[in-house]
Amino acid sequence: MSHRRHTPSFSANCQWLLTVGFIIFFQFNSLSHAEDLADAEDSHPGLGQESRYAEAVIAYNRKQTQKTLEILDGLIKESPKNIEYLELKALTLKGTDQPEKSFEVYKRLYQVSQPKDRGPYAFELASVLDKEGRHEEAKKLFQKSIDLGFNVGAANLYLGLTNYNTNNFSDAERNFTVAANSGIQDIELIARYYLGITYFKLNNGPQAIQELVDVQRITKRRGKNDLSKNIADATTKMLEPFSLGQWFGNVALLTQYDSNVQQLPSGVTNQVAGSNPSTMKMNFSGGGGYMSAPLDTIQWVAGYRATYNYNFNQGTKGFQYFTNNASLYFNYMTLARTSGGLKFESNFTFQNSLVDSLNTNSGYQYQKYSFNGGGGAYFRHQLDRTWRLESEANLRSQTFYIDPNLSGTDYNLRVTVRNDATNRFLNPGFTATYETNATNGIEFYYGAWGLGISNAMNVGSQIVITQSIDYLSSNYSKSTLARKDKNYSFHIGMSKILSLKLSLLADLSYIKNSSTVDASYTYDRLMTSVGLGYTL
């Protein structure tokens, strides 16, 4: 790691005098040093000190340490507050690995210099104190260096390391973030590595991985110097679990109360009007699939998921569905700060329907209800340490076997800004959506836009509580009754981790739909459920 060093400063007059001194020294080398001094002193009062200082600079550059110190000690005795003399002595002592002696000189520099010029001396003093383990004293001087704008990146790196080692991870994260944007390669590399580890300590796994992935790519670009190699090896070891593909799966079983079963499964357009009886339900869902290594430049994920609901109220048999979903994702740079990809999905839904729709005594059997398939593109970007932007655009073709008028093409666009700060009580998200459902029949052709706000709470003891409020405005522009709907949805969910694989799940939802065609399409719905989820 390197940082900018301060060098002896010269006034314009001193620079001119030093030039004169060099000319005298080199052009009249045959003259004795005493004669040079005498001539200089005769020609200009005080020039003797400048000539001796020039000689000290030459001795310093030739690594003649003892001679340098002897000359400087004489000069400092005559001018004990001269900044140039003290600076060169401090640098000379520092180069001879005499931190105690250089510390005393830097302390003297700090005392005699102007307050606005103390940044370099504060940094040097802090560096010595930090090496001696006097971290609290060092922190104050590093902060002074930062306040005065000297070696801001390096000072923040030192502060970050001190805060990290004392488990002050929030302050460490702020320090490492500044250091990681310092523009100094070595400092940025070290800061990003520790920033990734700090995010793990702050329970922010996604950002931790993003930082370490960035570090891994930086080390590959920089080549094989010792610093890059050491950090690359450590980063590769931590990211090793993400370099392999794996199977995944989960199942969930929920007992649910539904006050109005007219709404259809997720992913299927809801066009059933009016209110229907309430019922207790058993909801089953399960799925699985395979993903290639997340660290691959192009990762693919193939999955299948099934959902099924059984209604205990026999009068609601016709609202039992078995839905099958298959998906295939291609993700570009999955774990990076900026990523995106393509997805392809299909839903095939069966409904428990009367064998003969005209005969209520004909019995029920599962028949094809709808099929939809399509795809789209999505994009994700970490805006800063807390906010993430997500967007997606999709197109899907829908076929309804019972009523062809519901078939058609659906287009939708979604943009979400989400907070990932892992704050205990406030991690908000904001969503905007637009959708056009171009059905074959004019009665259900609509355009809709929506807004949503959500929040996640980490209340401790492995409990996460989510809340959301969504609004959707739909305009059925081709409907013969000029229909417009407004839909409000309120949801609260809770999950508690019981073990490595088992979780307790619960939720409560309320939906209110108001329509200009009030008698047919105004309804409300209350649902509550509790159950277990198991990760395979």
C-alpha positions in Angstrom: 0.0 0.0 0.0 1.3 3.5 -0.8 0.1 6.9 0.1 1.2 10.4 -0.9 4.1 11.6 1.1 4.8 15.3 1.9 8.1 16.7 0.8 10.1 19.7 2.1 8.4 22.9 0.9 10.3 25.9 -0.3 9.2 29.5 -0.7 9.8 31.2 -4.1 12.8 33.0 -2.6 14.3 29.8 -1.1 13.9 28.0 -4.4 15.9 30.7 -6.1 18.5 30.7 -3.4 18.8 26.9 -3.6 19.4 27.1 -7.3 22.2 29.6 -6.7 23.6 27.3 -4.1 23.7 24.3 -6.5 25.5 26.4 -9.1 28.1 27.5 -6.6 28.5 23.9 -5.4 28.9 22.3 -8.8 30.8 25.0 -10.8 33.3 25.8 -8.0 33.8 22.4 -6.7 37.5 23.0 -6.3 36.8 25.6 -3.6 36.6 24.4 -0.1 33.2 24.3 1.7 34.4 27.1 4.1 35.2 29.3 1.1 31.8 28.6 -0.4 30.1 29.6 2.8 32.2 32.7 3.2 31.5 33.8 -0.4 27.8 33.1 0.1 27.5 34.9 3.4 29.4 37.9 1.9 27.1 38.1 -1.1 23.8 37.6 0.8 23.0 37.7 4.5 21.6 34.3 5.7 22.5 32.5 2.5 24.8 30.3 4.5 21.8 28.4 6.0 20.3 27.9 2.6 23.6 26.5 1.3 23.9 24.1 4.2 20.3 23.1 3.7 21.0 22.4 0.0 23.9 20.3 1.1 21.6 18.4 3.4 19.2 17.7 0.6 22.0 16.4 -1.6 23.2 14.2 1.2 19.7 12.9 1.8 19.3 12.0 -1.9 22.6 10.2 -1.8 21.4 8.3 1.3 24.2 9.8 3.4 22.0 9.6 6.5 24.5 10.6 9.2 25.8 13.6 7.2 22.2 14.7 6.6 21.3 14.6 10.3 24.5 16.4 11.3 23.8 19.3 9.0 20.1 19.4 9.9 20.8 19.3 13.7 23.0 22.4 13.3 20.4 24.2 11.2 17.6 23.4 13.6 19.6 24.6 16.5 19.9 28.0 14.8 16.2 27.9 13.5 14.2 25.6 15.7 10.8 26.4 14.1 11.9 26.1 10.4 9.4 23.8 8.7 11.8 22.7 5.9 14.5 21.6 8.2 12.2 19.7 10.5 10.4 18.0 7.6 13.7 16.8 6.1 14.9 15.5 9.5 11.6 13.6 10.1 11.8 12.0 6.6 15.5 11.1 7.2 14.7 9.5 10.6 11.7 7.7 9.1 13.9 6.2 6.4 16.2 4.8 9.0 13.4 3.0 10.8 13.6 5.1 13.9 9.8 5.7 14.5 10.3 7.1 18.0 12.7 9.8 16.9 10.7 10.7 13.8 7.6 10.8 16.0 9.1 13.5 18.1 10.0 15.5 15.1 6.6 15.2 13.6 5.1 16.2 16.9 7.3 19.3 16.8 6.1 20.0 13.3 2.5 19.7 14.4 3.1 22.2 17.1 4.9 24.9 15.2 2.9 24.7 11.9 -0.2 26.6 11.0 -3.5 24.7 11.9 -4.5 24.5 8.2 -1.1 22.8 7.4 -1.1 20.1 10.0 -2.7 17.3 7.9 0.5 15.6 6.9 1.9 15.7 10.4 -1.3 14.4 11.9 -1.2 11.5 9.4 2.4 10.6 10.2 1.8 10.8 14.0 -1.3 8.6 13.6 0.6 6.0 11.6 3.2 5.6 14.3 0.6 5.4 17.0 -1.4 2.8 15.0 1.7 0.6 14.6 2.3 0.8 18.4 -1.3 -0.4 19.1 -2.4 3.0 20.4 -5.5 2.9 18.2 -7.8 5.4 20.0 -5.1 8.1 19.9 -4.4 7.3 16.3 -8.1 7.5 15.3 -8.3 11.2 16.4 -5.2 12.1 14.4 -6.4 10.1 11.3 -9.7 12.0 11.5 -7.7 15.3 11.8 -5.9 14.3 8.6 -9.2 13.7 6.9 -10.7 16.9 8.1 -7.7 18.8 6.6 -7.9 16.9 3.3 -4.6 15.0 3.5 -4.4 11.4 2.5 -8.1 11.0 2.9 -8.2 7.5 1.3 -5.4 6.1 3.4 -6.7 7.7 6.6 -10.1 6.2 6.0 -8.6 2.8 5.3 -6.7 2.9 8.7 -9.9 4.1 10.5 -11.9 1.4 8.8 -9.5 -1.3 9.9 -9.5 0.0 13.5 -13.3 0.1 13.6 -13.6 -3.4 12.0 -11.2 -4.9 14.6 -13.2 -3.3 17.4 -16.5 -4.7 15.9 -17.7 -1.1 15.1 -18.9 -2.4 11.7 -21.2 0.5 10.8 -18.4 3.1 11.1 -16.0 0.7 9.3 -18.4 0.4 6.4 -18.5 4.2 6.0 -14.7 4.4 6.2 -14.1 1.6 3.7 -16.7 3.1 1.3 -14.7 6.4 1.2 -11.4 4.6 0.8 -12.8 2.4 -2.0 -13.4 5.5 -4.0 -10.1 7.2 -3.3 -8.7 6.7 -6.8 -5.5 5.0 -5.4 -5.4 1.4 -6.7 -3.9 -0.4 -3.7 -6.1 1.4 -1.2 -9.2 0.8 -3.3 -8.4 -2.9 -3.6 -7.9 -3.4 0.2 -10.9 -1.2 1.1 -13.2 -3.2 -1.2 -12.1 -6.5 0.2 -12.7 -5.4 3.8 -15.9 -3.7 2.7 -17.2 -7.0 1.5 -16.4 -8.8 4.7 -17.9 -5.9 6.7 -21.2 -6.3 4.8 -21.3 -10.0 5.9 -20.9 -8.8 9.5 -23.8 -6.4 8.9 -25.9 -9.3 7.7 -26.0 -7.8 4.2 -25.0 -10.9 2.2 -26.0 -9.7 -1.3 -23.9 -6.6 -1.1 -21.0 -8.5 0.5 -20.9 -10.9 -2.4 -21.2 -8.0 -4.9 -18.1 -6.3 -3.4 -16.1 -9.5 -3.3 -17.0 -10.3 -7.0 -15.8 -6.8 -7.9 -12.6 -7.5 -6.0 -12.0 -10.7 -7.8 -12.4 -9.0 -11.2 -10.1 -6.2 -10.2 -7.3 -8.6 -9.1 -7.6 -10.4 -12.5 -7.1 -7.1 -14.3 -4.2 -5.9 -12.2 -2.0 -9.0 -12.6 0.1 -11.0 -10.2 1.7 -8.6 -7.8 1.8 -9.8 -4.2 -1.1 -7.7 -2.9 -3.4 -8.7 -5.8 -2.4 -12.4 -5.4 -3.0 -12.5 -1.6 -6.4 -10.7 -1.9 -7.4 -12.8 -4.9 -6.6 -16.1 -3.0 -8.6 -15.0 0.0 -11.6 -13.8 -2.1 -11.7 -17.0 -4.2 -11.8 -19.0 -1.0 -14.8 -17.0 0.3 -16.6 -17.2 -3.0 -16.0 -20.9 -3.5 -19.6 -21.9 -2.7 -20.8 -19.7 -5.6 -18.5 -21.4 -8.1 -20.5 -24.6 -8.2 -23.9 -25.4 -9.6 -26.6 -26.9 -7.4 -30.1 -28.3 -7.1 -32.7 -26.5 -5.1 -36.2 -27.1 -3.8 -38.8 -26.2 -1.3 -42.3 -27.1 -0.2 -44.9 -25.3 1.9 -48.2 -26.3 3.5 -50.6 -23.6 4.6 -54.0 -23.6 6.3 -56.0 -20.6 5.0 -59.2 -18.8 5.5 -60.6 -17.1 2.4 -63.6 -14.9 2.7 -64.1 -14.7 -1.1 -62.8 -17.5 -3.4 -63.7 -15.8 -6.7 -60.1 -14.6 -7.3 -58.0 -16.9 -9.4 -54.4 -18.2 -8.9 -51.4 -16.0 -9.2 -50.4 -15.6 -12.9 -53.9 -16.1 -14.2 -56.0 -13.2 -15.3 -59.0 -12.7 -12.9 -62.2 -12.0 -14.7 -64.8 -13.6 -12.5 -67.3 -11.1 -11.3 -69.2 -10.8 -8.0 -68.7 -12.4 -4.6 -68.6 -16.0 -3.6 -68.8 -18.0 -0.4 -66.0 -18.2 2.1 -64.1 -21.3 2.9 -61.2 -22.8 4.8 -58.5 -24.1 2.6 -55.4 -26.2 2.5 -52.8 -24.7 0.1 -49.9 -26.8 -1.0 -47.0 -25.5 -3.0 -43.7 -27.0 -4.0 -41.0 -26.7 -6.5 -37.4 -27.3 -7.4 -34.8 -27.0 -10.1 -31.2 -26.6 -11.0 -28.9 -23.5 -11.2 -25.5 -23.3 -12.8 -22.7 -21.6 -10.9 -23.6 -18.0 -9.9 -20.1 -16.9 -10.6 -20.4 -17.9 -14.3 -20.6 -15.0 -16.7 -23.9 -16.5 -17.9 -25.8 -18.4 -15.3 -28.9 -20.5 -16.2 -31.6 -21.5 -13.8 -34.3 -24.0 -14.7 -37.2 -24.6 -12.4 -40.7 -26.1 -11.9 -43.3 -25.1 -9.3 -46.8 -26.5 -8.6 -49.6 -25.1 -6.4 -52.8 -26.7 -5.3 -55.7 -25.6 -3.1 -58.3 -27.7 -1.5 -61.5 -26.0 -0.3 -63.4 -27.4 2.7 -66.6 -25.7 1.7 -68.1 -28.1 -0.8 -70.0 -25.2 -2.5 -66.7 -23.8 -3.7 -65.3 -26.9 -5.4 -65.3 -25.0 -8.7 -62.6 -22.7 -7.3 -60.0 -25.4 -6.7 -57.0 -25.1 -9.0 -53.9 -27.0 -9.8 -51.3 -24.7 -11.4 -48.0 -25.8 -13.0 -45.3 -23.3 -13.7 -42.1 -23.9 -15.6 -39.3 -21.3 -16.0 -35.9 -20.8 -17.5 -33.7 -17.9 -16.7 -30.4 -16.7 -18.2 -28.6 -14.3 -15.9 -25.7 -12.2 -16.9 -23.2 -11.4 -14.1 -25.6 -12.6 -11.5 -23.7 -11.6 -8.4 -22.3 -8.3 -9.8 -23.4 -4.8 -8.8 -25.1 -4.5 -12.2 -26.8 -7.6 -13.7 -29.6 -8.6 -16.0 -30.9 -11.3 -18.2 -33.8 -13.0 -20.0 -36.5 -15.2 -18.6 -39.1 -17.6 -20.2 -42.1 -18.8 -18.2 -45.3 -20.8 -18.8 -48.3 -21.5 -16.6 -50.7 -24.4 -17.2 -53.7 -24.4 -14.9 -56.4 -27.0 -14.3 -59.8 -26.2 -12.7 -62.0 -28.6 -10.8 -65.1 -28.2 -13.0 -68.4 -29.8 -13.6 -68.1 -32.7 -16.1 -71.2 -31.2 -17.8 -71.5 -27.5 -17.2 -75.3 -27.6 -17.8 -75.8 -30.4 -15.2 -75.0 -29.5 -11.5 -75.3 -33.3 -10.7 -72.7 -34.4 -13.2 -69.8 -34.4 -10.8 -66.5 -32.6 -10.8 -63.2 -33.4 -12.5 -60.0 -31.4 -13.2 -60.1 -29.9 -16.7 -57.8 -27.6 -18.6 -58.5 -24.0 -17.6 -55.8 -21.8 -19.0 -52.3 -21.8 -20.5 -50.0 -18.8 -20.8 -46.4 -18.6 -21.9 -43.9 -15.9 -22.8 -40.8 -14.2 -21.7 -39.1 -10.9 -21.0 -36.0 -9.1 -19.9 -34.9 -7.8 -16.6 -32.2 -5.5 -15.1 -30.8 -4.9 -11.6 -28.4 -2.3 -10.4 -27.1 -1.5 -6.9 -27.5 2.3 -6.8 -25.5 2.8 -3.6 -24.9 0.9 -0.4 -28.6 0.8 0.5 -30.7 1.2 -2.6 -31.2 -1.3 -5.5 -33.0 -0.7 -8.8 -34.9 -3.5 -10.5 -36.9 -3.4 -13.7 -38.5 -6.0 -16.0 -40.6 -6.1 -19.2 -42.7 -9.1 -20.1 -44.9 -10.4 -22.9 -47.1 -13.4 -22.6 -49.7 -15.1 -24.7 -52.8 -16.4 -22.8 -55.3 -19.1 -23.8 -58.5 -19.7 -21.8 -60.2 -23.0 -22.7 -63.6 -22.3 -21.2 -64.0 -18.7 -22.5 -61.9 -17.8 -25.6 -62.9 -14.2 -25.2 -60.5 -14.0 -22.3 -57.6 -15.2 -24.5 -55.1 -12.7 -25.9 -51.7 -11.1 -25.2 -50.6 -9.4 -22.0 -47.8 -6.8 -21.8 -46.4 -5.5 -18.6 -43.6 -3.3 -17.3 -42.4 -3.1 -13.6 -39.9 -0.9 -12.0 -38.9 -1.2 -8.3 -36.5 0.7 -6.1 -35.7 -1.3 -2.9 -33.8 -0.5 0.2 -31.3 -3.2 1.3 -29.9 -1.5 4.4 -31.0 -4.4 6.7 -32.2 -1.9 9.2 -34.2 -3.5 12.0 -37.5 -1.8 11.3 -37.3 0.2 8.1 -36.3 -1.3 4.7 -38.7 0.2 2.2 -39.4 -0.5 -1.4 -41.4 1.3 -4.1 -42.9 -0.2 -7.2 -44.5 1.2 -10.3 -46.3 -1.0 -12.9 -48.0 -0.7 -16.3 -49.9 -3.5 -18.0 -52.0 -3.9 -21.2 -54.1 -7.0 -21.5 -55.2 -7.3 -25.1 -57.9 -9.9 -24.9 -60.0 -11.2 -27.9 -63.2 -10.1 -26.3 -63.8 -6.4 -25.8 -65.3 -6.7 -22.4 -62.1 -7.7 -20.7 -59.6 -5.6 -22.8 -57.9 -3.2 -20.4 -54.9 -1.1 -19.6 -53.7 -0.7 -16.0 -51.1 1.2 -14.0 -50.2 0.6 -10.4 -48.1 1.8 -7.5 -46.9 -0.1 -4.4 -45.0 0.5 -1.3 -43.5 -2.2 0.9 -41.3 -2.7 4.0 -39.3 -5.4 5.6 -38.6 -5.6 9.4 -35.9 -7.7 11.0 -37.3 -7.9 14.5 -34.8 -10.4 15.9 -34.9 -14.1 16.8 -34.9 -15.0 13.1 -38.2 -13.3 12.5 -38.9 -11.2 9.4 -42.1 -9.3 9.0 -43.1 -7.8 5.6 -45.8 -5.3 4.8 -47.1 -3.9 1.5 -49.8 -1.6 0.2 -50.6 -1.7 -3.6 -52.9 0.3 -5.8 -54.0 -0.7 -9.3 -56.2 1.4 -11.6 -57.6 -0.5 -14.6 -59.5 1.0 -17.6 -61.6 -1.3 -19.7 -61.6 1.1 -22.6 -63.5 -1.2 -25.0 -66.1 -2.4 -22.6 -69.7 -1.7 -23.5 -70.4 -0.4 -20.0 -67.3 1.9 -19.9 -65.8 0.0 -16.9 -63.1 1.3 -14.7 -61.8 -0.5 -11.6 -59.7 0.6 -8.6 -58.0 -2.2 -6.6 -56.4 -1.8 -3.2 -54.4 -4.5 -1.6 -53.0 -4.7 1.9 -50.7 -7.5 3.0 -48.6 -8.4 6.1 -46.5 -11.6 6.2 -44.2 -13.2 8.8 -41.6 -15.9 8.6 -39.6 -17.3 11.5 -36.7 -19.7 11.0 -37.1 -22.7 13.2 -34.1 -24.6 12.0 -31.7 -24.7 9.1 -34.4 -26.0 6.7 -37.8 -25.4 8.5 -39.7 -22.1 8.8 -43.0 -21.0 10.3 -45.1 -18.9 7.8 -48.1 -16.7 8.4 -49.8 -13.9 6.5 -52.9 -11.7 6.4 -54.2 -10.0 3.2 -57.2 -7.7 2.4 -58.2 -6.8 -1.1 -60.8 -4.1 -2.0 -62.0 -3.7 -5.6 -64.3 -0.9 -6.6 -65.8 -0.7 -10.1 -68.0 1.7 -12.1 -70.0 -1.5 -12.9 -70.7 -1.8 -9.2 -73.1 -4.7 -9.1 -70.9 -7.0 -11.0 -67.3 -6.1 -10.2 -67.2 -4.5 -6.8 -66.0 -6.9 -4.1 -63.7 -7.4 -1.1 -61.6 -10.3 0.1 -59.9 -11.3 3.4 -57.4 -14.1 3.6 -55.3 -15.3 6.5 -53.0 -18.3 6.7 -50.5 -20.1 8.8 -48.2 -23.1 8.0 -44.8 -24.4 7.5 -42.1 -24.1 4.7 -39.3 -26.6 4.2 -36.2 -26.1 2.1 -35.0 -29.3 0.5 
